[in-house]
């Protein structure tokens, strides 16, 4: 039986994280011939994550300029998609690449799957103005996400399957991180103020609060700010400069070195906290008074990530973080790679 040609497409880190383990598993698969397409920077990132990844031969056409133009992007996708048996997309709330690919897959009659990576903003991910960009099959991370996605008023509801997170499975199977002796308290930033000002969450105010609280309590361990890819970096430079005499710095390490340098991780509502917890790093999140509870959508409690609502709780946790035991990883994450693979094969071989 001929291998089915599958195109994987992602633009943001969340989609990249989910698709990378699948592309590893599909390399040499008897029934799947997979390739990846995205912008040059994302392709470079995927090549680091999956050195043996096969890039679509036309992916060099997907410049940032092209991906900012629906018309230019659609011209390329509609020309290339008919050569594939299926397309698997990530979901980006602030980019059009995956949404346009899903729309054009429907136009070209190519079966499509979308892998949702976050428990929020479903409408933003699957609409483009007044137009829907629904996949044929929607993969979710768990039952909660499936239920929330099913509650959307889809004009034509996709088949929704909770396949789990291949990324969580990959992380849980890795050995525990053994931090260096001088490992830091790492603050995980996210662009809350930039994208969700109505939620009354300021990453900058929380960073100030963390630094001042720790130092006032006599905690002198290094504090390292790990910025989000979408952060306004100059603002963080000014903040780090303000506290330069208090052992505060911006993170310049790649992820592997970052993990080894993390004694404990604290943030707001970042997926990176889940990632670190799965590598046995103590993790907690700060939930400010007056903020919108809906912003805190990640299932932190399922992974033993502490909620810190007061300065006293923050000090206590900084002095005595949770131990390094493995976070629980429940179905469907344990078998996410095989779940997704079986679902894909079922779609392309129907």
C-alpha positions as CSV (number, residue, x, y, z in Angstrom):
1,X,0.0,0.0,0.0
2,X,1.3,3.4,-1.0
3,X,2.2,5.8,1.9
4,X,-0.2,8.7,2.3
5,X,1.3,12.1,1.7
6,X,0.6,14.3,4.8
7,X,1.4,18.0,5.0
8,X,1.9,19.4,8.5
9,X,1.6,23.2,9.0
10,X,2.2,25.4,12.0
11,X,3.2,29.0,12.7
12,X,3.3,29.4,16.5
13,X,5.2,27.6,19.2
14,X,2.2,25.7,20.5
15,X,1.5,24.0,17.2
16,X,5.2,23.4,16.7
17,X,5.4,21.6,20.1
18,X,2.5,19.3,19.2
19,X,3.5,18.5,15.7
20,X,7.3,17.9,16.3
21,X,6.8,14.6,18.2
22,X,4.4,13.4,15.5
23,X,6.8,14.2,12.7
24,X,9.4,12.2,14.6
25,X,7.1,9.3,15.0
26,X,6.0,9.4,11.3
27,X,9.5,9.4,10.0
28,X,9.8,6.1,8.2
29,X,6.2,5.1,9.0
30,X,4.9,2.4,6.7
31,X,1.7,4.3,6.0
32,X,2.6,8.0,6.3
33,X,4.9,10.3,4.2
34,X,5.0,13.5,6.1
35,X,6.5,16.9,5.4
36,X,6.3,20.3,7.1
37,X,5.7,23.8,5.8
38,X,5.9,27.2,7.5
39,X,7.8,30.5,7.5
40,X,11.6,30.4,7.4
41,X,12.1,31.1,11.1
42,X,9.6,28.4,12.1
43,X,11.1,25.9,9.7
44,X,14.5,26.6,11.2
45,X,13.0,25.9,14.7
46,X,11.4,22.7,13.5
47,X,14.7,21.5,12.0
48,X,16.3,21.9,15.4
49,X,13.5,20.1,17.1
50,X,13.3,17.3,14.5
51,X,16.7,17.2,12.6
52,X,15.4,14.6,10.2
53,X,12.2,16.5,9.3
54,X,11.3,16.7,5.6
55,X,10.4,20.3,4.6
56,X,7.9,20.7,1.8
57,X,9.9,21.6,-1.4
58,X,7.9,24.7,-1.9
59,X,8.0,26.0,1.7
60,X,10.6,28.6,0.8
61,X,7.7,30.5,-0.8
62,X,6.1,31.0,2.6
63,X,7.8,34.2,3.6
64,X,6.4,36.4,6.4
65,X,5.2,38.8,3.7
66,X,3.3,36.1,1.9
67,X,1.8,34.7,5.1
68,X,0.5,38.2,5.9
69,X,-1.4,38.3,2.6
70,X,-4.4,35.9,2.4
71,X,-4.6,36.2,-1.3
72,X,-0.9,35.5,-1.9
73,X,-0.9,32.7,0.6
74,X,-4.1,31.1,-0.9
75,X,-2.5,31.1,-4.4
76,X,0.4,29.0,-3.2
77,X,-1.6,26.7,-1.0
78,X,-4.3,26.0,-3.6
79,X,-1.6,25.2,-6.1
80,X,0.2,22.7,-3.8
81,X,-2.4,21.1,-1.6
82,X,-4.0,18.8,-4.3
83,X,-0.8,16.8,-4.1
84,X,-1.5,15.7,-0.5
85,X,-3.8,13.1,1.0
86,X,-4.3,15.2,4.2
87,X,-3.2,18.3,6.0
88,X,-2.6,18.6,9.7
89,X,-2.4,22.1,11.1
90,X,-1.6,23.7,14.4
91,X,-3.7,26.7,15.6
92,X,-2.4,30.2,15.9
93,X,-4.6,32.9,17.4
94,X,-2.6,35.7,15.9
95,X,-1.5,34.4,12.5
96,X,-3.4,33.4,9.3
97,X,-1.3,30.6,8.0
98,X,-3.2,27.7,9.5
99,X,-6.6,29.3,9.1
100,X,-6.0,29.9,5.4
101,X,-4.6,26.4,5.0
102,X,-7.8,24.9,6.5
103,X,-10.0,27.1,4.3
104,X,-8.1,26.1,1.2
105,X,-8.1,22.4,2.1
106,X,-11.8,22.5,2.2
107,X,-11.9,24.3,-1.2
108,X,-9.4,21.7,-2.7
109,X,-11.2,18.7,-1.2
110,X,-8.2,17.7,0.9
111,X,-9.1,16.1,4.3
112,X,-7.9,18.4,7.1
113,X,-7.1,18.1,10.8
114,X,-6.5,20.9,13.2
115,X,-4.6,20.4,16.5
116,X,-5.8,22.9,19.1
117,X,-3.1,23.7,21.6
118,X,-4.8,25.9,24.2
119,X,-8.0,25.9,26.3
120,X,-9.2,29.3,25.1
121,X,-10.0,31.5,22.1
122,X,-11.6,28.8,20.0
123,X,-13.5,31.3,17.8
124,X,-10.4,33.3,17.1
125,X,-8.6,30.2,15.9
126,X,-11.3,29.0,13.6
127,X,-12.8,32.2,12.2
128,X,-11.3,34.8,10.0
129,X,-13.6,37.8,10.2
130,X,-17.0,36.6,9.3
131,X,-15.7,33.4,7.7
132,X,-15.2,30.0,9.4
133,X,-12.1,28.0,8.9
134,X,-13.2,24.7,10.4
135,X,-11.2,21.5,9.9
136,X,-12.8,18.2,9.1
137,X,-11.3,16.7,12.3
138,X,-10.4,18.7,15.4
139,X,-7.9,17.1,17.7
140,X,-8.0,18.3,21.3
141,X,-5.8,17.8,24.3
142,X,-8.4,16.4,26.7
143,X,-12.1,15.9,27.4
144,X,-12.5,19.4,28.8
145,X,-11.2,21.0,25.6
146,X,-13.4,18.7,23.5
147,X,-16.5,19.7,25.5
148,X,-15.6,23.4,25.2
149,X,-15.0,23.1,21.5
150,X,-18.3,21.1,21.0
151,X,-20.2,24.0,22.7
152,X,-19.2,26.4,19.9
153,X,-22.0,27.2,17.4
154,X,-20.2,25.7,14.4
155,X,-22.0,26.0,11.1
156,X,-20.7,22.6,10.3
157,X,-19.2,21.0,13.4
158,X,-16.0,19.0,12.8
159,X,-15.4,15.6,14.2
160,X,-13.9,16.3,17.7
161,X,-11.4,13.8,19.1
162,X,-9.5,14.1,22.4
163,X,-6.1,12.6,21.4
164,X,-4.0,14.1,24.1
165,X,-0.7,16.1,23.8
166,X,2.2,14.4,22.0
167,X,4.4,17.1,23.6
168,X,3.3,16.2,27.1
169,X,3.9,12.5,26.4
170,X,7.4,13.3,25.1
171,X,8.3,15.4,28.1
172,X,6.9,12.9,30.6
173,X,9.1,10.2,29.1
174,X,12.3,12.2,29.5
175,X,14.4,12.0,32.7
176,X,14.0,14.5,35.5
177,X,15.9,17.7,35.3
178,X,18.8,18.0,37.7
179,X,19.2,21.8,38.2
180,X,22.7,23.3,38.6
181,X,23.7,24.4,42.1
182,X,23.3,28.1,41.1
183,X,19.9,27.5,39.3
184,X,17.6,30.5,39.3
185,X,14.0,31.4,40.2
186,X,12.7,31.7,36.6
187,X,9.8,34.0,35.9
188,X,7.9,32.9,32.8
189,X,6.5,35.9,31.0
190,X,3.6,36.1,28.6
191,X,2.0,39.0,26.6
192,X,-1.1,39.2,28.8
193,X,-1.3,43.1,28.7
194,X,-0.7,43.2,25.0
195,X,-3.4,40.7,23.9
196,X,-5.8,40.5,26.7
197,X,-5.9,43.9,28.5
198,X,-9.5,43.4,29.5
199,X,-8.4,40.5,31.8
200,X,-6.6,43.0,34.1
201,X,-3.4,41.0,34.2
202,X,-0.1,42.8,33.9
203,X,3.0,40.7,33.4
204,X,5.2,43.7,34.3
205,X,3.4,44.4,37.6
206,X,3.6,40.7,38.5
207,X,7.4,40.7,37.7
208,X,7.9,43.7,39.9
209,X,5.8,42.0,42.7
210,X,7.9,38.8,42.5
211,X,11.2,40.6,42.6
212,X,10.3,43.0,45.4
213,X,8.6,40.3,47.5
214,X,11.5,37.9,47.2
215,X,14.1,40.5,48.1
216,X,12.1,41.9,51.0
217,X,11.9,38.4,52.3
218,X,15.7,37.9,52.2
219,X,15.6,35.5,49.2
220,X,18.7,36.3,47.2
221,X,18.6,33.5,44.6
222,X,19.0,34.8,41.0
223,X,15.7,35.8,39.4
224,X,15.7,35.2,35.6
225,X,13.0,36.6,33.4
226,X,12.2,34.3,30.4
227,X,10.4,36.5,27.9
228,X,7.7,35.2,25.5
229,X,8.4,35.2,21.8
230,X,5.7,37.9,21.4
231,X,6.9,40.1,24.2
232,X,8.0,43.7,23.8
233,X,11.7,43.0,24.7
234,X,12.7,46.6,25.3
235,X,10.2,46.9,28.2
236,X,11.8,43.9,29.8
237,X,15.3,45.2,29.2
238,X,14.3,48.4,31.2
239,X,12.9,46.3,34.0
240,X,16.0,44.1,34.3
241,X,18.2,47.2,34.2
242,X,16.1,48.7,37.0
243,X,16.9,45.7,39.2
244,X,20.5,45.0,37.9
245,X,21.9,45.4,41.4
246,X,19.5,42.8,42.8
247,X,20.7,39.8,40.9
248,X,17.9,40.0,38.2
249,X,18.6,39.2,34.6
250,X,16.9,38.5,31.2
251,X,17.1,34.9,29.9
252,X,19.3,34.3,26.9
253,X,19.6,30.5,27.2
254,X,18.1,28.0,24.8
255,X,15.4,25.8,26.3
256,X,17.7,22.9,27.2
257,X,20.1,25.1,29.1
258,X,17.1,27.1,30.5
259,X,15.7,23.9,32.1
260,X,19.1,23.0,33.7
261,X,19.2,26.6,35.1
262,X,15.8,26.5,36.8
263,X,15.4,25.9,40.5
264,X,11.8,26.7,40.4
265,X,9.5,28.3,37.9
266,X,6.7,30.9,38.5
267,X,4.5,32.6,35.9
268,X,0.9,33.5,35.2
269,X,-0.9,31.2,32.7
270,X,1.9,29.9,30.5
271,X,2.1,26.5,28.9
272,X,5.9,26.6,29.7
273,X,5.0,26.1,33.4
274,X,3.3,22.8,32.4
275,X,6.4,21.8,30.4
276,X,8.7,22.5,33.3
277,X,6.5,20.7,35.8
278,X,6.6,17.6,33.5
279,X,10.4,17.7,33.8
280,X,10.0,17.6,37.6
281,X,10.7,21.3,38.1
282,X,8.6,22.9,40.9
283,X,6.2,25.4,39.4
284,X,3.6,27.9,40.5
285,X,1.5,30.7,39.1
286,X,0.5,34.1,40.5
287,X,-3.2,34.9,40.4
288,X,-3.6,38.6,41.1
289,X,-6.6,40.0,43.0
290,X,-9.1,41.6,40.6
291,X,-8.0,39.7,37.5
292,X,-10.4,37.8,35.3
293,X,-10.5,34.2,36.4
294,X,-11.2,33.2,32.7
295,X,-7.6,34.2,31.8
296,X,-6.3,31.3,33.9
297,X,-7.6,28.6,31.6
298,X,-4.8,26.0,31.9
299,X,-5.4,22.9,33.9
300,X,-2.6,23.6,36.4
301,X,-4.1,21.7,39.3
302,X,-4.0,18.5,37.2
303,X,-0.2,18.9,37.1
304,X,0.3,19.9,40.7
305,X,1.1,23.5,39.8
306,X,0.5,25.8,42.8
307,X,-1.8,28.9,42.8
308,X,-0.2,31.9,44.6
309,X,-2.8,34.5,45.5
310,X,-1.0,36.5,48.3
311,X,2.4,37.8,49.0
312,X,2.6,35.4,52.0
313,X,1.9,32.4,49.8
314,X,4.5,33.6,47.3
315,X,7.2,33.9,50.0
316,X,6.3,30.5,51.5
317,X,6.6,28.9,48.1
318,X,9.8,30.6,47.1
319,X,11.4,29.3,50.4
320,X,9.8,25.9,50.2
321,X,8.8,24.9,46.6
322,X,7.0,21.7,45.9
323,X,9.3,18.7,45.6
324,X,10.6,17.3,42.3
325,X,8.3,14.4,42.0
326,X,6.8,13.8,38.5
327,X,3.6,15.5,37.7
328,X,0.8,13.1,37.0
329,X,0.2,12.5,33.3
330,X,-3.2,11.0,32.6
331,X,-4.9,9.6,29.5
332,X,-5.1,10.6,26.8
333,X,-1.6,12.2,27.0
334,X,0.1,8.9,27.8
335,X,-0.7,7.5,24.4
336,X,-1.1,10.8,22.4
337,X,1.3,10.0,19.6
338,X,-0.4,6.6,18.8
339,X,-3.9,8.2,19.3
340,X,-3.2,10.9,16.7
341,X,-1.5,8.5,14.3
342,X,-4.5,6.1,14.4
343,X,-6.9,9.0,13.9
344,X,-4.9,10.3,10.9
345,X,-4.7,6.8,9.3
346,X,-8.4,6.4,9.7
347,X,-9.1,9.7,7.9
348,X,-6.8,9.1,5.0
349,X,-7.7,5.4,4.5
350,X,-11.5,5.7,4.7
